[in-house]
Amino acid sequence: MADKIAKIMFALGDAAEPNRDSCHLLLSALHILTVECMDRAKRLASKFNSKTVRLEHFLFACRKHVPLMNRLIYCISVRKQTVQLQKCLDLMDDDDIPVILNTSRKSKVSGWSHKIAQWLAPGYEDDYVEEVLQKGKAIRREMKAAKRTENFTTTEYDEFSYARTKSFLPIKHKDSWLFGKWLRHIGFNSFWKTLSRAEMEAVSIFAFEIVAAIMDIALEVRETNVASGQFENTDKIQPDDMKEAIRRYLNYFMETIMA
């Protein structure tokens, strides 16, 4: 799991070989936050006399963390549209793709927005989910990623592209197995076994977005520290940078989740 985190850190703005201490700090923070969310979900499940924690319990327990929920909705939509696009490419002639994709997209988004709204209700009704999906904003993180590659050599770009494929999402069976193994390691074996593939994707996106949010803060902290002359100018996020980023995110997360 540490190696996967290191690849994710590189893809999100860190050096190709991140500081190992920073990597372990980030993994520890993810552990703490996942456990906190799951504990809340367990308490919620018990109120409904459920013997197992389901995804709806997990998401409802964290529903007040609006930025995280927005990213969850957006990412699930993007992944489903990618699958739909590939089906169109496989089955249709080039001239037919725009019409078929437009029709399929509407039904696909509508179906998934209803499913997500069911998971997150109350507070995330269909209209709200549709609004998130329709915004179409350029994601700042994606723009920064594109900017980084402008001066990359072919080798560096290939390494970066490979790192971008490493997330917690079950793109391949091995990826799903590794993430599931980590969840079981921190005590959620029974929870993982009950999830459908769609639910596994949602939990995986949730975990990835926590890591990405902390990384966004860590990059800003590093830039500030280097600019102020407090630390040596290095392309690696240092442990002190990561500690400060985790402190800020934990404060925000706990204040939001407990509101």
C-alpha positions in Angstrom: 0.0 0.0 0.0 2.9 2.4 0.7 4.2 1.9 -2.8 0.7 2.7 -4.2 0.6 5.9 -2.0 4.0 6.9 -3.3 2.8 6.6 -7.0 -0.3 8.6 -6.1 1.8 11.3 -4.5 3.9 11.6 -7.6 0.8 11.8 -9.8 -0.6 14.6 -7.6 2.5 16.8 -7.6 5.3 15.3 -5.5 8.6 14.1 -6.7 9.0 10.8 -8.7 10.4 9.2 -5.5 8.6 10.9 -2.6 10.1 11.2 0.9 9.2 7.8 2.5 8.4 9.4 5.9 6.0 11.8 4.2 4.4 8.8 2.4 3.9 6.9 5.7 2.5 10.0 7.4 -0.1 10.3 4.6 -1.0 6.7 4.8 -1.5 7.0 8.6 -3.8 10.0 8.1 -5.9 8.0 5.6 -6.1 5.2 8.2 -7.3 7.6 10.9 -9.9 9.3 8.8 -11.2 6.0 7.4 -11.6 4.5 10.9 -13.4 7.7 12.1 -15.8 7.5 9.2 -16.4 3.8 9.7 -17.0 4.2 13.4 -19.7 6.7 12.7 -21.2 4.4 10.1 -21.2 1.5 12.6 -23.1 3.6 15.1 -25.6 4.6 12.4 -26.0 1.0 11.2 -26.8 -0.1 14.8 -29.6 2.5 15.0 -31.3 0.7 12.2 -30.6 -2.8 13.6 -28.3 -3.6 10.7 -25.8 -6.4 11.4 -23.5 -5.1 8.7 -22.3 -1.7 7.7 -23.4 -0.8 4.2 -22.2 1.9 1.9 -25.3 4.0 2.6 -24.4 4.1 6.3 -20.8 5.0 5.4 -21.8 7.9 3.1 -24.6 9.2 5.2 -22.2 9.4 8.2 -19.9 11.6 6.1 -22.6 13.5 4.2 -21.8 16.9 5.7 -18.4 16.9 4.1 -19.7 18.6 1.0 -16.5 18.9 -1.1 -15.8 15.3 -0.6 -19.3 14.3 -1.6 -19.2 16.5 -4.6 -16.0 14.9 -5.8 -17.5 11.4 -5.2 -20.5 12.3 -7.4 -18.3 13.8 -10.1 -15.8 10.9 -10.2 -18.5 8.2 -10.3 -20.2 10.1 -13.2 -16.9 10.5 -15.1 -16.0 6.8 -14.7 -19.5 5.7 -15.9 -19.3 8.1 -18.9 -15.9 6.7 -19.8 -17.3 3.1 -19.9 -20.3 4.3 -22.0 -18.0 6.1 -24.4 -15.9 3.0 -24.9 -19.0 1.0 -25.6 -20.0 3.5 -28.3 -16.6 3.3 -29.8 -16.7 -0.5 -29.9 -20.2 -0.8 -31.3 -20.9 2.3 -33.5 -19.5 3.9 -36.6 -17.7 7.2 -36.1 -20.7 9.2 -37.6 -23.1 7.6 -35.1 -21.1 8.2 -31.9 -22.3 11.8 -31.1 -26.0 11.0 -31.3 -25.7 7.7 -29.5 -23.4 9.0 -26.8 -25.6 12.1 -26.2 -28.7 9.8 -25.7 -26.8 7.3 -23.6 -25.2 9.9 -21.5 -28.5 11.4 -20.4 -29.9 8.0 -19.4 -26.7 7.0 -17.7 -26.4 10.3 -15.7 -30.0 10.1 -14.7 -29.7 6.6 -13.5 -26.6 7.2 -11.5 -27.7 10.4 -10.1 -30.8 8.6 -8.7 -28.7 5.8 -7.3 -26.3 8.3 -5.6 -29.2 10.3 -4.3 -30.5 7.2 -2.7 -27.2 6.6 -1.0 -26.9 10.1 0.3 -30.5 11.1 1.0 -31.7 13.1 2.8 -29.8 16.2 1.9 -28.7 15.1 -1.5 -31.8 14.9 -3.7 -31.8 14.3 -7.4 -31.8 18.0 -8.3 -28.7 18.6 -6.3 -26.8 15.7 -7.7 -27.8 16.7 -11.3 -26.4 20.2 -10.5 -23.0 18.8 -9.5 -22.9 16.7 -12.6 -23.9 19.5 -15.0 -21.4 22.1 -13.8 -18.6 21.0 -16.1 -15.9 23.0 -14.3 -12.3 22.4 -15.3 -10.8 20.6 -12.3 -7.9 22.7 -10.9 -5.9 19.6 -10.0 -6.1 18.4 -13.7 -4.9 21.8 -15.0 -2.0 21.7 -12.6 -1.1 18.2 -13.7 -1.1 19.3 -17.4 1.1 22.3 -16.5 3.7 20.0 -14.8 4.2 17.9 -17.9 5.1 20.8 -20.2 8.9 20.3 -19.7 8.9 16.6 -19.1 11.1 14.3 -21.1 9.6 11.3 -22.8 10.8 9.1 -20.0 9.4 11.4 -17.3 6.1 11.7 -19.0 5.8 7.9 -19.3 6.5 7.6 -15.6 4.0 10.3 -14.8 1.4 8.6 -17.0 1.9 5.3 -15.3 1.7 6.9 -11.8 -1.7 8.5 -12.9 -3.1 5.0 -13.3 -2.3 4.1 -9.7 -5.2 5.0 -7.5 -7.5 3.0 -5.2 -10.0 2.5 -7.9 -10.5 -1.1 -9.0 -9.5 -0.6 -12.6 -7.9 -4.0 -12.5 -8.7 -6.9 -10.2 -5.2 -6.4 -8.5 -6.0 -2.8 -7.7 -9.2 -3.8 -6.0 -7.6 -6.6 -4.2 -4.8 -4.4 -2.8 -7.2 -1.7 -1.6 -9.5 -4.4 -0.1 -6.5 -6.0 1.6 -5.5 -2.7 3.2 -9.1 -2.2 4.4 -9.1 -5.7 5.9 -5.8 -5.0 7.5 -7.2 -2.0 9.4 -10.3 -3.9 10.5 -13.0 -3.7 7.8 -12.9 -7.2 6.4 -16.7 -7.9 6.8 -17.5 -4.4 5.4 -15.5 -5.0 2.2 -17.0 -8.4 1.6 -20.6 -7.0 1.5 -19.9 -4.4 -1.2 -20.9 -4.6 -4.8 -18.5 -3.4 -7.5 -20.2 0.0 -7.7 -20.0 0.4 -3.9 -16.3 -0.6 -4.0 -15.7 2.2 -6.5 -17.5 4.7 -4.3 -15.4 3.8 -1.2 -12.2 3.8 -3.3 -13.0 7.2 -4.7 -13.7 8.5 -1.2 -10.3 7.3 0.1 -8.5 8.7 -3.0 -10.1 12.1 -2.6 -9.0 12.3 1.1 -5.4 11.6 0.0 -5.7 14.1 -2.9 -7.1 16.9 -0.6 -4.2 16.4 1.8 -1.7 16.5 -1.0 -3.2 19.8 -2.3 -2.6 21.3 1.1 0.9 19.8 1.4 2.0 21.3 -1.9 0.8 24.8 -0.8 2.6 24.4 2.5 5.8 23.4 0.8 5.7 26.4 -1.5 5.1 28.7 1.4 7.9 27.3 3.4 10.4 27.4 0.5 9.4 31.0 -0.4 9.9 32.1 3.2 13.3 30.5 3.3 12.4 28.2 6.2 13.3 25.1 4.2 15.7 24.1 1.4 14.2 24.3 -2.0 13.4 20.7 -2.9 11.0 19.0 -5.2 9.9 16.6 -2.4 7.2 17.2 0.1 9.1 17.1 3.5 7.7 15.4 6.6 7.1 18.8 8.3 5.1 19.9 5.2 3.0 16.8 5.4 2.4 17.0 9.1 1.1 20.6 8.8 -1.1 19.6 5.8 -2.5 16.7 7.8 -3.1 18.9 10.8 -5.1 21.4 8.7 -7.1 18.7 7.0 -7.9 16.8 10.2 -9.2 20.0 11.8 -11.3 20.8 8.8 -12.5 17.2 8.4 -13.5 16.7 12.1 -15.2 20.1 12.3 -17.2 19.3 9.2 -18.0 15.7 10.0 -19.1 16.6 13.6 -21.2 19.6 12.6 
